[in-house]
Amino acid sequence: MSETRVIPAKRELTTKPRLSDKVFRGVVTSGGLSSLVILGLIFVFLLSEGFQTIKSQGLYFLTGSQWNAVVTDAGTIDTKQSHFGIAAMLVGTLICASIAVIIGVPISVLSAIFLTFYAPASIKKLMITIIDLMAAFPSILFGLWGFFVLGPSAEYWAKLIHKYLGFIPIFQMPADFYTRSPFVAGIVLAIMIIPIVTSISREIFSQTPLDRIQAAYALGATRWAMLKTVAFPYARGGIVGGTMLGLGRAMGETVAVYTVLNIVYQINWHVLLGAGGNVASLILLKFGEAGPAEVKALMAAGLALFILTLIVNSAADAIVNRTSKGGR
Amino acid sequence: MSTTTVKPQKPWVASPKDRVESVLVFIVAIAISAVTVAVTPMKGKLAYVALFFISYLVLDYFFNRIKRGKAAGIDSVFRAIVGMAIAIAITPIVSILAAVWQRGHKGLHLSLFTTDMHSAAPSDPIINGGLLHAIIGTGLLVAFALVISVPLGILTALYLTEIRGRFTRPIKFLVQAMSGIPSIVAGLFILAAIVYPFTKAYNGIVGSLALSILMIPTVARTSEEVLRLIPSELREAGVALGGTQWRTVAMVVVPAARSGLVTAMILGIARIAGETAPILLLTGGGDSVNTNMFHGSMGSLPFYIFSGLTTGTDESITRAWAGILVLLVFVIVLFVLARFLGNRKVGK
């Protein structure tokens, strides 16, 4: 007696994505590539608009410190007589950002240490919230505050610095004019970068391996000794990265600097003298009065700023990522 | 036979005596600085604070050194220094909030939210005019920027967490780089790419485009963090029930991360609501209400504040402070809302 067995055909198992998945992956991937597209477009458009200026000015664009547009009768820029050099503004950018880093980073790192290793839990949460809130303040608010509230006090501090440290070249004063100096702008920028540097340092410090901290305490270390031998060596790279991120922010800041600083187009190394500027505030200042031809030169300045901040930010990002992943 | 009960000792906890002593050190330092300010020609808040810092450091060091030895002395000095650092970090925030309230509340009046500035001159009394046009403008600019950047930001985050293709590392890097773009560069880019070739005039929509460039990285990074917190068991469960990746993401992962994604949006809005530089380049300002994003110059809160500041009359500066008060309240409300949503458990 034979029985016929019906063996069902094997169900086809496939790892091939269905149509819906293909569409989904395609949409998400193209959305994900938007940042690449946008950054690429920014570069291309600023370059195409600014190329003419960079070409006609040559190296003077980076080393020169004059900015005057001579327009011919036809309405185009007279390339022979016009000068577009951003050196004065590059120097101003570096000075303001350096002051910001010199003042802001120590405060931020020490605050991060306080929040990570010293603060009681209740205070800690409140203070982190307050400092994070500061990161959300609009930059024009810092400008207004720096101009009206900080300005007068900072002027007094500047006079003190000049009086007692005036023998150092950068604190000398060619003229008795302390209002709206790079020093004040630097302090405002320092306050603006405190939240970001604090939160990055805090993140790095909080990743310090607990076993090493406890080992240090078990060997009889005080809290300071533990910080010196365990936490600082662990967090050094991350702090450097956070500092550079702060530097990048400080270099690109526009409105706060424009409001606080007395923008004068010259190379000014005297940080207490009320004259200076940065690339971003130059663009804002000149844009109002610029004809279509001069705007192209401003585009070139914008391109320089874009590349500068991109380099600083990428370096910062690389350093932070390497530190936070590997540890030691 | 007598028994002794051993009481648990906590030698590391500060005894009442220690507390009193450290408070005394504090008070003595204040006294020293007060006396020095009174006696010597040094004067002002700065001298007071600086002298207090120095005298406290010195007193605290010697007090702890004599009491517990050299290592403890150095330790206490460092503790005092970090305490001072956090005090210095908090001071500007308090000062900013106080200044905004003190100077801004004078400019508040009832018709502020119902009238615009088209019939008010800069030196008119505060009671004339209002910032209705600025509020409507900022609302529209932010809404359009939201429509553009939220899909792109969330798609970027989904790529980084769900697809994890070969572009993951470069995209992560680029999003980070994008978050560092100076806002003025975003403005210049829109100017070069859209305003000069096509529209040739100021309007609202180009402002929104520039703002979305600044908003995308914020939304993308916050969403990515939230999506990473979704347990992978949820994804596995979705796939195990026979769901395709599309259905798993759409029906399981995204709903689970809903409140976090809303937080990302809110933080994005807070990031751009007060952004000034691209607004100044692109939207053209304007004093009257304009609800057409595609035609005519568009007022906004940052522009209102900036023009109030640059006009320079007493009334216009008071108006600027009132504007910043409104803007700041809006940003703080958003921030608190984001905190509230962010603190809720993922998956609820």
Interface residues (C-beta under 8 A of the other chain):
Chain A: P17 R18 S20 D21 V23 F24 R25 V27 V28 T29 S30 G31 G32 L33 S34 S35 L36 I38 L39 L41 I42 F45 L46 S48 E49 P106 I107 S108 L110 S111 I113 F114 L115 Y118 A119 M127 T129 I130 I131 D132 L133 M134 A136 F137 P138 S139 I140 L141 F142 G143 L144 W145 F147 F148 V149 L150 S153 Y156 W157 L160 I191 I194 T198 T222 R223 W224 A225 L227 L245 G248 R249 M251 G252 E253 T254 V255 T259 A280 I283 L284 F287 P292 V295 L298 M299 G302 L305 F306 T309 L310 V312 N313 S314 D317
Chain B: G44 L46 A71 A72 I74 D75 V77 F78 R79 I81 V82 G83 M84 A85 I86 I88 A89 I90 P92 I93 S95 I96 A99 V100 R103 P151 L152 I154 L155 T156 L158 Y159 L160 E162 I163 G165 F167 P170 I171 F173 L174 V175 Q176 A177 M178 S179 G180 I181 P182 S183 I184 V185 A186 L188 F189 L191 A192 A193 Y196 I213 I216 P217 A220 T244 Q245 W246 R247 V249 L267 A270 R271 A273 G274 E275 T276 A277 L280 L281 P302 I305 F306 L309 A320 W321 I324 L327 L328 V331 I332 L334 F335 R339
